[in-house]
Amino acid sequence: ESRRMNVLYKSVVEYMEKNQPFLDENFNLEDFARRLYTNKVYLSRTVNTLSGRNFRQFVNYYRVKYSTELFRQDPRLKVEELAMMSGFHTVVSYNMAFHLFMNETPSEWMRRYRSSLI
C-alpha cells in the first residue's frame, strides 16, 4: 500500500508542477482524481499521508508558492492581483493561506521582499 501511495504521490507532484492545475480557481479533488485515473478517497488519503496537508491546503500551498514567484518577477503587483492570478477565489482566502504557509501576511512579506531589493 505505501509503495502504491508513493507512486501516486509522485504523479500528483509532477502533475501539479508541470500542468499547474491549481491556477484554475475551480480545481477540485474529484477532477484531479479523474485526471490521475484514481478515486478521490484514495487520492485524498495519499495527499494527507505523504504531504501532511489536506487536499485544500495542499493546493493552496502551490498557489501561495506560485504567487511569491509572480511577485518576485514583478514587485509592482498588488495583493488582489496575486490572489486572482494564483487561483484563489477571494483575497481573504489568499491571505489566510499565505499566512498559514509563510507565517506572515502577503503585505508583510511583500514589504520585506521589496526592502531586500534596495
N, C-alpha and C positions, 0 to 999 in steps of 0.2 A: 504493500500500500504506500509506504513512504517513497519508494522509488517512482511509482506512478505519479505521486504528488509532485516530486521534484521535476519530473519530465514536464508535467503540465505547467508548473510554476515558471520554468524556463521559457516555455512557449508564451505564457502570459507576459512576462517581462519583455521578451523580444518583440511581441506584437505591440505592446504599449510604446516602446521606444521607436520602433520602425514606423508604425502607422498613426501614432498619436490620436487614438480614438477618443481620448479624454477631452479633446478640443471641442467635441460636439456636446453641447450642454444637455442633450437628451440621452447620452451614452448610458447604458444600464447593464446590469448583470445578465439579464435574460438574453439580450442581443449579443453580448460578449461571449456567453456560453455557446450560443449558436455558431458564432464565428470560429470558435475553437473546437467545435464538434464534441462538446461535453455537456453535462447538465449543470444547471445553476447552483444546485445544492453542493455538488462536488467542487465546482469552481470556487464557490464562496468559502467552503471549508479549507481548500488548498491555500487560498489567499490569506485567510485568517491565520492558519497554522504557520505558514512559511514567511509571511511578512509581519505578523504581529498586529495587523490592522484589519478592520472590517473592510468590505469592498468599497464603500463610500470614502472612507479615509484613504484607502489605497489609491483610488482615482484622484482624490483631491491632493494627495502628495505629489502626483505627477503634474497636476495643474499648477500648484504653487511653484514647483521646481521650474516649470516652463515659464511662468510669469517672471521669475527672477532672471532667467536668461533673456527674455524680452527686454526687461528694464536695463540690463547690462548693455544691450545693443542700442537702446535709445532711452537715456535717462530723463528725457523730457516727457515720457509717458506718465499719465495720471493713474491713480489707483483704480478708478472706474474703467478706464481703458484696459488696464492689465487684467482686471477681473473678467471682462467680457471676452477679451482675446484669448483667455486661458480656459474657457469653457464653463465658467461659473454662471449660475442663474442670476445671482444678486451680488452686490458689493458686500452685503452683510455676511453671506456665506463665504465669500473670499476672505474677508477679514478674519473670520473665525478659524478657517482652515489655515490661513497663513500663520496666525498666532499659535495654533496648535503645533505646527511643524517648525516654526522659526523662533518661537518664544519672544516675539515682538510683533507689533502691528506692521502692516505694509508701509505705512507712512514713516514709522521709526526706522525701519530697515532702509527705505529709500533715502532718507536724510543721511543716515550713516554711510551708505554707499556713495552718495554724491560727495560727501565731505572727504572721502578717501581718494577721490579723483583730483582733488585740489593739491 
